[in-house]
Amino acid sequence: MSVAALEGQLRFVRKKTMELLDKIAAEADPAAILGYRPGPGRAHIAWQFMHLGATDDRHLEFRMHGRDPVAPQLVQRFAGGSTPDDQIPTVDEIRAYLTERRDAMLAHLRTLTEADLARKPNEQAPWIYEEWFQLLAWHEAHHQGQAHLTLNLFKAAHPTA
């Protein structure tokens, strides 16, 4: 797969995520929707979105580059293995983090050659670049789907909202 194709995948999945966020933002009470949990202790919709930004942050900065995440407090709150808290980010906070982190990921991708895609960024890396970027696209689709399902559950539980 080429750098351009991988960039296209990452742009496409983020576009779909942002379309869902825009749909929520257009609702009467986006904060209530973003804070909705499908069950006790389960991740709210905002966590699903912020998890995507935290994944980009942790994977690019820490795992690929070997440096601290840009927003370590957000990575701690929203990366894999975190427990969703009750502090719900706003639509604008979510949009900013998702945009900034994906822009940084794409900027890094564009520095790579086609040959680079077949190598790992470092010895500790679990995947070659090509597989890693494909995994990030798959991961986004997975969590965007969870957010979409949770939105549908919110609407079923709040038919007048």
C-alpha positions as CSV (number, residue, x, y, z in Angstrom):
1,M,0.0,0.0,0.0
2,S,1.3,3.5,-0.8
3,V,1.7,6.5,1.5
4,A,-1.1,8.2,-0.4
5,A,-3.4,5.3,0.0
6,L,-2.7,5.1,3.8
7,E,-3.3,8.8,4.1
8,G,-6.6,8.4,2.2
9,Q,-7.7,5.7,4.7
10,L,-6.8,7.8,7.7
11,R,-8.5,10.9,6.3
12,F,-11.6,8.9,5.4
13,V,-12.1,7.3,8.8
14,R,-11.5,10.7,10.6
15,K,-14.0,12.4,8.2
16,K,-16.6,9.8,9.3
17,T,-15.8,10.4,12.9
18,M,-16.1,14.1,12.5
19,E,-19.4,13.8,10.7
20,L,-20.8,11.9,13.7
21,L,-19.4,14.5,16.1
22,D,-21.1,17.2,13.9
23,K,-24.3,15.3,14.1
24,I,-24.2,15.2,17.9
25,A,-23.2,18.9,18.0
26,A,-26.4,19.8,16.0
27,E,-28.6,18.1,18.6
28,A,-30.4,20.1,21.3
29,D,-28.2,18.9,24.2
30,P,-24.9,17.6,22.9
31,A,-23.4,17.5,26.4
32,A,-26.0,15.0,27.5
33,I,-25.3,12.9,24.4
34,L,-21.6,13.0,24.8
35,G,-21.9,12.0,28.5
36,Y,-24.3,9.1,27.8
37,R,-23.1,5.6,28.8
38,P,-24.8,2.5,27.4
39,G,-24.6,0.9,30.8
40,P,-23.1,1.4,34.3
41,G,-19.3,1.8,34.1
42,R,-19.3,1.7,30.3
43,A,-17.5,4.3,28.2
44,H,-19.5,7.4,27.3
45,I,-19.6,8.7,23.8
46,A,-17.1,11.5,24.5
47,W,-14.7,8.8,25.8
48,Q,-14.9,7.0,22.4
49,F,-14.0,10.1,20.5
50,M,-11.2,11.2,22.9
51,H,-9.9,7.7,22.9
52,L,-9.2,8.1,19.1
53,G,-7.2,11.3,19.8
54,A,-5.3,9.7,22.7
55,T,-4.5,6.7,20.5
56,D,-3.0,9.0,17.8
57,D,-1.1,10.9,20.5
58,R,0.3,7.8,22.2
59,H,1.1,5.9,19.1
60,L,2.8,8.8,17.2
61,E,4.6,10.4,20.0
62,F,5.5,7.7,22.4
63,R,5.5,4.5,20.3
64,M,6.8,5.8,17.0
65,H,9.0,8.7,18.1
66,G,9.9,7.6,21.6
67,R,8.9,10.9,23.3
68,D,6.2,12.0,25.7
69,P,2.7,12.4,24.3
70,V,1.7,16.0,23.4
71,A,-1.2,15.8,26.0
72,P,-0.1,13.2,28.6
73,Q,-3.1,14.0,30.8
74,L,-5.5,13.2,28.0
75,V,-3.6,10.0,27.1
76,Q,-3.8,8.9,30.7
77,R,-7.6,9.6,30.8
78,F,-8.6,8.3,27.4
79,A,-6.0,5.7,26.1
80,G,-6.6,2.0,26.2
81,G,-7.0,0.6,29.7
82,S,-8.3,3.9,31.1
83,T,-11.4,4.0,33.2
84,P,-13.9,6.5,31.8
85,D,-14.5,9.4,34.3
86,D,-17.4,11.8,34.5
87,Q,-15.6,14.9,33.2
88,I,-17.1,15.2,29.8
89,P,-15.2,17.1,27.2
90,T,-17.1,19.6,25.0
91,V,-17.6,19.2,21.3
92,D,-15.0,21.9,20.7
93,E,-12.4,20.2,22.9
94,I,-13.0,16.8,21.2
95,R,-12.9,18.4,17.7
96,A,-9.6,20.2,18.5
97,Y,-7.9,17.1,19.9
98,L,-9.0,14.9,17.1
99,T,-7.9,17.4,14.4
100,E,-4.6,18.3,16.0
101,R,-3.5,14.7,16.6
102,R,-4.6,13.4,13.2
103,D,-2.9,16.3,11.5
104,A,0.3,15.4,13.3
105,M,-0.1,11.7,12.4
106,L,-0.6,12.6,8.7
107,A,2.4,15.0,8.7
108,H,4.6,12.1,10.0
109,L,3.1,9.7,7.4
110,R,4.0,12.2,4.6
111,T,7.7,12.2,5.7
112,L,7.9,8.4,5.0
113,T,8.9,6.8,1.7
114,E,7.3,3.8,0.2
115,A,10.3,1.8,1.4
116,D,9.8,3.1,5.0
117,L,6.4,1.6,5.1
118,A,8.0,-1.9,5.1
119,R,10.0,-1.2,8.3
120,K,9.4,-0.6,11.9
121,P,10.0,2.9,13.3
122,N,12.2,1.4,16.0
123,E,13.2,-1.9,17.5
124,Q,10.5,-1.9,20.2
125,A,7.7,-1.2,17.7
126,P,5.2,-4.0,17.3
127,W,4.4,-3.4,13.6
128,I,5.9,-2.1,10.4
129,Y,4.6,1.3,9.4
130,E,2.2,0.1,6.8
131,E,0.5,-2.4,9.1
132,W,0.4,0.2,11.9
133,F,-1.4,2.9,9.9
134,Q,-3.9,0.2,8.7
135,L,-4.5,-0.8,12.3
136,L,-5.1,2.8,13.3
137,A,-7.7,3.1,10.5
138,W,-9.4,-0.1,11.6
139,H,-9.2,1.0,15.3
140,E,-11.0,4.3,14.4
141,A,-13.7,2.6,12.5
142,H,-14.3,0.3,15.5
143,H,-14.6,3.1,18.1
144,Q,-16.6,5.3,15.7
145,G,-19.0,2.4,15.4
146,Q,-19.2,2.1,19.2
147,A,-20.0,5.9,19.4
148,H,-22.6,5.5,16.7
149,L,-24.2,2.6,18.5
150,T,-24.2,4.5,21.8
151,L,-25.8,7.5,20.1
152,N,-28.6,5.2,18.8
153,L,-29.0,3.8,22.3
154,F,-29.3,7.3,23.7
155,K,-31.9,8.2,21.2
156,A,-33.9,5.0,22.0
157,A,-33.7,5.9,25.7
158,H,-34.6,9.5,25.1
159,P,-37.1,9.6,22.3
160,T,-38.0,13.3,22.8
161,A,-34.4,14.5,23.0
